[in-house]
Amino acid sequence: MAAAGVLVVCEAAPAQTAPVRQAPTPDRRDRQDEGMSTNPPTRSVKFSDDERGGWSSDRPRREGAAQRPVDVSTRCRVLTPSDRLRYSPGSLLLIVAPSAAERDRFAARVLEDRGAYLTLDKVRALLAGRVPADAVEERARALLDTAIGRRLAAGETVVLGADGLGPHERERYARMAHAARRPRHLLLLEAGRDDADEDERAALDELRRALVAGELGTEGIQTALRLSGGTVAEVKKIVFRPPPRDE
């Protein structure tokens, strides 16, 4: 028995060894396989024609598939009110207001070039009694789109009194101006808010929030200006002229 505190290592008696057989020498083919990877072969994956490429713009469209809309998003700069507002000639200026009457009254007061001011209401009035009543709306929108498209293509200024507060009409005409490579601006006139219904007020609140946050660039708008209260009367003139040489 081992004394306390002494580590005893027990070794097994050596076992009788059997004669060792010589392993067969690998042939040339076996030697070529030594060191090769044992990973399974790579599985190929087939992509469809409209999924190739890392970027969505790189992926070709299937024949007959709808074209992707052009990305018109840009940085939108929020302007501050001034007694005289100047925009580049050939620009698109959208005047958006909850009240069409206040919108038209403001435009008549401040626009230097009143001939550039277009509204859907004007076109509707021109068509009244000339086309069937159920066709006035469709014809009016088509004529307005044609007039705006021609002016933009010719590099002429367009001031559009927007018909409503929703984003669809704004983006529609911003896309037309983008296609013609024309500047795109928005002026939010909050006069007449008290006469708006609940839905219109909700749309106005959302538009104001997007404008203040600079989010209208997603619609293709490059500058935005909000006029409310006393700032409406502060604006005396809107002109479309190149900047003075000393600027």
C-alpha positions, -999 to +999 in steps of 0.1 A: +000+000+000+013+034-009+021+059+018-003+088+023+003+118+001+023+098-025+010+098-061+010+063-074+013+058-111+002+024-123+016+012-156+001-017-174+024-045-183+034-044-219+012-065-241+027-090-265+027-074-299+016-091-331+038-090-362+031-058-382+021-062-418+035-038-444+008-016-458+005-018-495+021+011-515-006+033-530-007+034-567-003+066-587-040+074-588-043+071-550-013+094-546-030+120-568-061+120-545-041+127-514-047+163-500-078+169-521-108+187-504-135+164-491-162+193-493-192+184-513-194+199-548-209+234-551-246+234-561-254+258-590-284+281-587-303+294-617-316+329-615-345+341-636-337+369-661-353+396-640-334+387-608-298+390-621-275+417-608-271+431-573-290+463-580-326+464-590-318+488-618-294+462-632-321+435-635-336+433-670-374+432-672-393+403-686-408+410-720-441+426-715-435+434-678-444+469-666-416+494-665-403+505-632-411+541-624-382+566-627-367+576-594-374+613-591-364+616-554-342+645-545-331+668-516-359+692-507-348+726-493-373+743-471-375+780-479-384+809-456-410+835-465-399+867-482-417+897-497-403+888-531-399+852-543-377+844-573-376+811-591-357+801-622-375+806-656-390+774-669-397+761-634-428+742-622-444+758-592-472+739-575-495+761-553-513+739-529-541+752-506-572+738-489-593+765-505-593+769-543-607+804-540-579+815-517-554+798-539-566+817-570-568+850-552-533+847-540-520+837-574-537+867-590-522+890-565-485+879-565-477+863-599-458+886-622-467+863-652-503+855-647-504+837-681-483+809-666-510+801-640-531+769-649-558+751-629-581+722-636-610+745-627-602+768-656-601+739-681-634+725-667-650+759-673-638+760-709-653+726-716-686+732-699-714+730-725-690+719-752-686+682-743-710+658-725-710+664-688-698+629-680-667+634-702-657+668-688-634+656-661-615+632-683-611+657-711-601+684-687-573+664-672-561+653-706-560+689-719-543+702-687-516+675-689-510+683-726-507+720-719-483+715-690-462+690-709-458+713-739-448+743-717-423+723-698-408+708-730-405+743-744-387+756-712-417+778-702-428+784-667-457+766-653-476+776-621-502+750-613-529+755-588-531+719-574-565+703-573-565+689-538-540+682-511-531+646-519-496+635-530-506+618-563-512+649-583-481+666-570-459+636-578-476+633-612-466+667-624-433+666-606-425+636-628-434+655-659-411+683-649-384+659-640-386+642-675-382+677-691-353+685-667-371+715-652-369+727-616-397+717-593-411+738-564-440+737-540-458+765-521-482+755-494-508+782-487-527+775-455-553+802-460-589+788-459-581+760-435-612+769-414-635+761-444-619+726-450-636+695-440-621+668-417-605+648-444-590+679-460-576+690-427-560+657-421-544+658-456-532+694-449-517+684-416-498+655-432-485+678-460-474+704-435-455+677-415-438+663-446-428+698-458-413+708-424-394+675-422-380+680-457-397+648-470-413+662-501-381+654-519-394+618-523-420+633-546-394+650-567-399+685-551-367+705-548-378+735-527-409+739-505-423+770-488-451+772-463-473+803-459-497+807-431-512+835-410-494+868-415-468+854-438-494+851-466-497+889-468-459+894-466-454+879-500-458+908-526-444+893-558-434+859-573-412+862-603-394+838-626-361+854-636-325+844-636-305+856-606-288+890-608-252+890-619-240+903-586-254+872-567 
